[in-house]
Amino acid sequence: MDTWTLAFFQSSTHVAARYTARTRVTQRGFSNMGNPTKTQAREEFKKRVTDVPRLAYSIEEFCALVVISVSMYGKMRREGLTPREMRLGRRVLISKEAMTAWRTEREAESA
């Protein structure tokens, strides 16, 4: 490696460019990680998202919480035994309040 190339890689602009790239990553919440991979970034994002309280759940999330299959949910929907649903664009969501009311109705029926 000749002297000019070595001087270029050690110049302050090259170091400053690397420093600002790492600083941007740090400002996004990846402190002390250097340059994270996509998988690391995704995992960090999931950690931050799970800290946010949920107000509504998708049908798949509801089924996972109640421990029933999605096909069982469809069968219950045809029989009119599912919680109230709300539509947000093309998404179908179940609010926490509807889930709580549904659970109390199911408990009252079984008692």
C-alpha positions as a Markdown table, in Angstrom:
| # | Residue | x | y | z |
|---|---|---|---|---|
| 1 | Met | 0.0 | 0.0 | 0.0 |
| 2 | Asp | 1.5 | 3.3 | -1.0 |
| 3 | Thr | 1.8 | 6.3 | 1.2 |
| 4 | Trp | -1.0 | 8.3 | -0.4 |
| 5 | Thr | -3.5 | 5.4 | 0.0 |
| 6 | Leu | -2.5 | 5.0 | 3.6 |
| 7 | Ala | -2.8 | 8.7 | 4.3 |
| 8 | Phe | -6.3 | 8.7 | 2.7 |
| 9 | Phe | -7.6 | 5.9 | 4.9 |
| 10 | Gln | -6.2 | 7.6 | 8.0 |
| 11 | Ser | -7.5 | 11.0 | 7.1 |
| 12 | Ser | -9.9 | 12.8 | 9.4 |
| 13 | Thr | -12.8 | 12.8 | 6.8 |
| 14 | His | -12.7 | 9.0 | 6.5 |
| 15 | Val | -12.7 | 8.6 | 10.3 |
| 16 | Ala | -15.4 | 11.2 | 10.6 |
| 17 | Ala | -17.6 | 9.4 | 8.1 |
| 18 | Arg | -17.3 | 6.2 | 10.0 |
| 19 | Tyr | -17.9 | 8.0 | 13.3 |
| 20 | Thr | -21.1 | 9.6 | 12.1 |
| 21 | Ala | -22.4 | 6.4 | 10.7 |
| 22 | Arg | -22.0 | 4.7 | 14.1 |
| 23 | Thr | -23.4 | 7.8 | 15.8 |
| 24 | Arg | -26.6 | 7.5 | 13.7 |
| 25 | Val | -27.0 | 3.9 | 14.6 |
| 26 | Thr | -26.5 | 4.8 | 18.3 |
| 27 | Gln | -29.1 | 7.5 | 18.1 |
| 28 | Arg | -31.6 | 4.9 | 16.9 |
| 29 | Gly | -31.2 | 2.9 | 20.1 |
| 30 | Phe | -28.4 | 0.4 | 19.2 |
| 31 | Ser | -26.0 | 1.7 | 21.8 |
| 32 | Asn | -22.6 | -0.2 | 22.1 |
| 33 | Met | -23.6 | -2.5 | 19.2 |
| 34 | Gly | -21.5 | -1.0 | 16.5 |
| 35 | Asn | -23.2 | -1.7 | 13.2 |
| 36 | Pro | -26.0 | -4.2 | 13.9 |
| 37 | Thr | -27.1 | -6.8 | 11.4 |
| 38 | Lys | -30.7 | -6.8 | 10.2 |
| 39 | Thr | -31.5 | -9.6 | 12.7 |
| 40 | Gln | -30.1 | -7.7 | 15.6 |
| 41 | Ala | -32.0 | -4.5 | 14.6 |
| 42 | Arg | -35.2 | -6.5 | 14.2 |
| 43 | Glu | -34.8 | -8.0 | 17.7 |
| 44 | Glu | -34.1 | -4.6 | 19.2 |
| 45 | Phe | -37.2 | -3.2 | 17.6 |
| 46 | Lys | -39.3 | -6.1 | 18.9 |
| 47 | Lys | -38.0 | -5.4 | 22.4 |
| 48 | Arg | -39.1 | -1.7 | 22.1 |
| 49 | Val | -42.4 | -2.5 | 20.6 |
| 50 | Thr | -43.4 | -5.1 | 23.3 |
| 51 | Asp | -42.9 | -2.4 | 25.9 |
| 52 | Val | -45.8 | -0.5 | 24.4 |
| 53 | Pro | -49.2 | -1.4 | 26.0 |
| 54 | Arg | -51.6 | -3.0 | 23.4 |
| 55 | Leu | -55.1 | -1.7 | 23.1 |
| 56 | Ala | -56.3 | -4.1 | 20.4 |
| 57 | Tyr | -55.2 | -7.5 | 19.0 |
| 58 | Ser | -55.5 | -9.1 | 15.6 |
| 59 | Ile | -57.5 | -12.4 | 15.4 |
| 60 | Glu | -54.3 | -14.4 | 15.3 |
| 61 | Glu | -52.9 | -12.6 | 18.4 |
| 62 | Phe | -56.3 | -13.1 | 20.2 |
| 63 | Cys | -56.3 | -16.8 | 19.4 |
| 64 | Ala | -52.7 | -17.1 | 20.7 |
| 65 | Leu | -53.7 | -15.3 | 23.9 |
| 66 | Val | -56.9 | -17.5 | 24.5 |
| 67 | Val | -55.1 | -20.6 | 23.3 |
| 68 | Ile | -57.5 | -21.6 | 20.5 |
| 69 | Ser | -56.8 | -22.2 | 16.8 |
| 70 | Val | -57.8 | -19.7 | 14.1 |
| 71 | Ser | -60.1 | -22.3 | 12.6 |
| 72 | Met | -61.8 | -22.7 | 16.0 |
| 73 | Tyr | -62.3 | -19.0 | 16.1 |
| 74 | Gly | -64.0 | -19.2 | 12.6 |
| 75 | Lys | -66.3 | -21.8 | 13.9 |
| 76 | Met | -67.1 | -19.8 | 17.0 |
| 77 | Arg | -67.7 | -16.7 | 14.7 |
| 78 | Arg | -70.3 | -18.6 | 12.7 |
| 79 | Glu | -72.1 | -19.5 | 15.9 |
| 80 | Gly | -71.9 | -15.9 | 17.2 |
| 81 | Leu | -69.6 | -16.7 | 20.1 |
| 82 | Thr | -66.7 | -14.4 | 19.4 |
| 83 | Pro | -66.0 | -11.0 | 20.9 |
| 84 | Arg | -66.9 | -7.8 | 19.1 |
| 85 | Glu | -64.6 | -7.0 | 16.2 |
| 86 | Met | -63.7 | -3.6 | 14.9 |
| 87 | Arg | -62.4 | -3.0 | 11.4 |
| 88 | Leu | -59.5 | -0.6 | 10.8 |
| 89 | Gly | -59.1 | -0.5 | 7.0 |
| 90 | Arg | -58.7 | -4.1 | 6.0 |
| 91 | Arg | -57.6 | -5.2 | 9.4 |
| 92 | Val | -59.9 | -6.9 | 11.9 |
| 93 | Leu | -59.0 | -6.1 | 15.5 |
| 94 | Ile | -60.4 | -7.1 | 18.9 |
| 95 | Ser | -60.1 | -4.4 | 21.6 |
| 96 | Lys | -59.1 | -5.2 | 25.2 |
| 97 | Glu | -62.5 | -4.2 | 26.4 |
| 98 | Ala | -64.3 | -6.5 | 24.0 |
| 99 | Met | -62.0 | -9.3 | 25.0 |
| 100 | Thr | -62.7 | -8.7 | 28.7 |
| 101 | Ala | -66.5 | -8.6 | 28.1 |
| 102 | Trp | -66.3 | -11.7 | 26.0 |
| 103 | Arg | -64.4 | -13.5 | 28.8 |
| 104 | Thr | -66.9 | -12.5 | 31.4 |
| 105 | Glu | -69.8 | -13.7 | 29.2 |
| 106 | Arg | -68.1 | -17.1 | 28.7 |
| 107 | Glu | -67.5 | -17.4 | 32.4 |
| 108 | Ala | -71.1 | -16.5 | 33.2 |
| 109 | Glu | -72.3 | -19.2 | 30.7 |
| 110 | Ser | -70.2 | -21.9 | 32.2 |
| 111 | Ala | -71.2 | -21.1 | 35.8 |
